[in-house]
Amino acid sequence: MAMREKSWASLLAAFNEETGADERMMDVEDIARYLNLHIMTVYRMLQSGLLPGRKVGGRWRISKKELDEWLENYTGGLRKQILVVDDDPAIGRLFKRALQPEGCTVEVVQRGEEAVKRVKEQIYDLIFLDLVLPDMDGAQTFARIRKIDPDAHVVLMTGYPDSDLVGKAMQHGAISLLIKPVPIGEIRKLVRNFKKRLPREALQRIRKKSANER
């Protein structure tokens, strides 16, 4: 069995290398990470036909290209939604200048409470969160965001990388830490590396339909 597993892994790796990134075959764990969904939700979606996967060697597989096409259909080509939480107006202008030409919608709020309110209202593809805010610190804001959206993609920002707040906030699972002043190129690179998340309404439809198919 171990030899068979090794042989299958070698063949899959060779196939992925030959066909390129767009045709790379993804398994259930890859799909769950890519779509930011629970692995059991992905299984149900594949079994019910909601995802265009197929079984290869007894395992569910889908190419990255197929998954991207499916995701494009579900998101309707919507623009990436970015939330910037920083009380410095210059930072807000910087992010808009960096990301609006990239096809993103950028919302800027200056207080932690405002950020929490926005996250209750919609799903953001990325949240850029400063650690020093007028009403509550970034670690507290991050903790409250996590309770509302456990899968939120949050990038922390600070001009004080040695602050104790950095460690406290990172405990909540930030995907990155940006040190101010933040280069425009770094902002764009981070946003380009993340796929658009499924809107809350789409997630609800998917979960309801997959549950009905069980």
C-alpha positions in Angstrom: 0.0 0.0 0.0 2.8 2.4 0.9 4.5 1.7 -2.5 1.2 2.3 -4.3 0.7 5.6 -2.4 4.2 6.7 -3.3 3.8 5.8 -7.0 0.5 7.7 -7.2 2.0 10.8 -5.6 4.9 10.7 -8.0 2.6 10.4 -11.0 0.5 13.3 -9.8 3.5 15.5 -9.2 4.8 14.7 -12.6 1.4 15.5 -14.2 1.2 18.8 -12.3 4.7 19.8 -13.4 3.9 19.0 -17.1 0.5 20.7 -17.3 1.4 23.9 -15.4 -0.2 25.7 -12.5 -3.6 26.2 -14.0 -4.0 22.5 -14.7 -2.6 21.4 -11.3 -4.8 18.8 -9.7 -6.1 19.7 -6.3 -7.4 17.3 -3.7 -10.2 17.9 -1.1 -7.8 19.5 1.4 -6.4 21.8 -1.3 -9.9 22.8 -2.3 -11.0 23.5 1.3 -8.0 25.8 1.8 -8.4 27.5 -1.5 -12.2 28.2 -1.0 -11.8 28.8 2.7 -14.5 26.2 3.5 -14.7 23.4 6.0 -13.4 20.1 4.5 -16.7 18.3 5.1 -18.6 21.0 3.2 -16.3 20.4 0.3 -16.9 16.6 0.4 -20.7 17.2 0.3 -20.3 19.6 -2.5 -18.3 17.1 -4.5 -20.6 14.2 -3.8 -23.7 16.2 -4.7 -22.2 17.6 -7.9 -22.0 21.2 -6.8 -18.3 21.1 -7.5 -17.2 19.7 -10.9 -14.7 17.2 -9.4 -14.1 13.6 -10.3 -12.6 10.6 -8.6 -9.1 9.6 -9.7 -7.6 6.5 -7.9 -10.5 6.7 -5.4 -9.8 10.3 -4.5 -11.7 13.5 -5.4 -9.7 15.7 -7.8 -10.3 18.9 -9.7 -7.9 21.1 -11.7 -7.1 24.6 -10.5 -8.4 25.9 -13.8 -11.7 24.2 -13.3 -12.0 25.4 -9.8 -11.2 29.0 -10.8 -13.9 28.9 -13.5 -16.4 27.5 -11.0 -15.4 30.2 -8.5 -15.8 32.9 -11.1 -19.3 31.7 -11.8 -20.3 31.8 -8.1 -18.7 35.2 -7.4 -20.1 36.6 -10.6 -16.9 38.4 -11.4 -17.3 40.6 -8.4 -14.5 43.0 -7.4 -12.4 42.0 -4.4 -13.6 43.7 -1.2 -10.9 45.2 0.9 -11.3 46.8 4.4 -8.6 49.1 5.7 -8.8 49.9 9.4 -6.5 52.8 10.2 -7.0 56.2 11.8 -4.4 57.9 9.5 -6.2 59.3 6.5 -3.0 59.1 4.5 -3.0 55.3 4.9 -6.5 55.1 3.5 -5.5 57.2 0.5 -2.4 55.0 0.0 -4.5 51.8 -0.1 -7.1 53.3 -2.5 -4.3 54.5 -4.8 -2.6 51.0 -4.7 -5.7 48.8 -5.1 -8.4 50.6 -7.0 -6.4 50.3 -10.2 -6.2 46.5 -9.4 -10.0 46.3 -9.6 -10.6 46.2 -5.9 -13.3 48.0 -3.8 -11.5 49.6 -0.9 -13.4 50.7 2.2 -11.6 52.7 5.0 -12.7 53.0 8.6 -10.8 54.7 11.4 -12.0 52.9 14.5 -12.2 49.3 15.7 -15.9 49.6 16.4 -16.6 50.7 12.8 -14.6 47.7 11.5 -16.6 45.3 13.7 -19.8 46.7 12.3 -18.7 46.4 8.7 -17.6 42.8 9.2 -21.1 42.0 10.5 -22.5 43.3 7.3 -20.4 41.6 4.7 -17.5 39.3 3.9 -14.2 41.0 3.0 -11.6 39.3 1.0 -8.8 40.9 3.0 -8.8 43.2 6.1 -5.8 45.4 6.7 -5.8 46.2 10.4 -3.6 48.8 12.2 -2.7 47.8 15.8 -3.1 51.3 17.2 -6.7 52.7 17.0 -8.5 55.5 18.9 -11.2 53.3 20.6 -9.6 49.9 21.0 -6.3 48.3 20.1 -5.8 46.1 17.0 -5.6 42.9 19.1 -9.1 43.5 20.6 -10.5 44.5 17.3 -9.1 41.3 15.7 -10.5 39.1 18.4 -14.0 40.6 17.8 -13.7 40.2 14.0 -12.7 36.5 14.5 -15.9 35.9 16.5 -18.0 37.3 13.7 -16.0 35.8 10.8 -13.7 32.9 12.0 -12.2 32.6 8.5 -11.4 36.3 8.0 -8.1 37.0 6.2 -6.5 39.7 8.3 -3.2 41.5 7.7 -1.8 43.4 10.6 -0.1 46.8 10.2 2.2 48.6 12.7 5.0 51.1 13.0 6.1 49.4 16.2 7.1 45.8 15.4 8.5 45.3 18.9 5.2 46.2 20.6 3.6 43.6 22.8 0.4 44.2 20.8 2.0 42.4 17.8 2.3 39.1 19.7 -1.2 39.4 21.2 -2.8 40.1 17.8 -0.8 37.4 15.9 -2.3 34.8 18.3 -5.6 35.3 16.4 -4.1 34.0 13.2 -3.1 36.9 11.1 -1.9 36.0 7.6 0.9 38.6 7.6 2.4 41.6 9.3 3.2 44.8 7.4 5.7 47.3 8.9 4.9 50.9 8.2 5.6 52.7 6.0 4.0 50.1 3.8 5.3 49.9 0.1 2.5 49.9 -2.5 4.1 46.9 -4.2 3.8 44.8 -1.0 0.1 45.7 -0.7 -0.6 44.7 -4.3 1.3 41.5 -4.0 -0.7 40.4 -0.9 -4.0 41.1 -2.6 -3.0 39.4 -5.8 -2.1 36.2 -3.9 -5.6 35.8 -2.4 -8.6 34.6 -4.3 -11.9 36.3 -3.8 -13.9 34.7 -1.0 -17.4 33.5 -1.7 -20.1 36.0 -0.7 -22.0 35.1 2.5 -25.2 34.6 0.4 -23.4 32.1 -1.9 -22.0 30.2 1.1 -25.5 30.0 2.6 -26.9 28.7 -0.7 -24.1 26.1 -1.1 -24.4 24.8 2.5 -28.2 24.6 2.3 -28.2 22.8 -1.0 -25.4 20.4 0.0 -27.2 19.6 3.3 -30.4 18.9 1.4 -28.5 16.5 -0.9 -27.2 14.4 2.1 
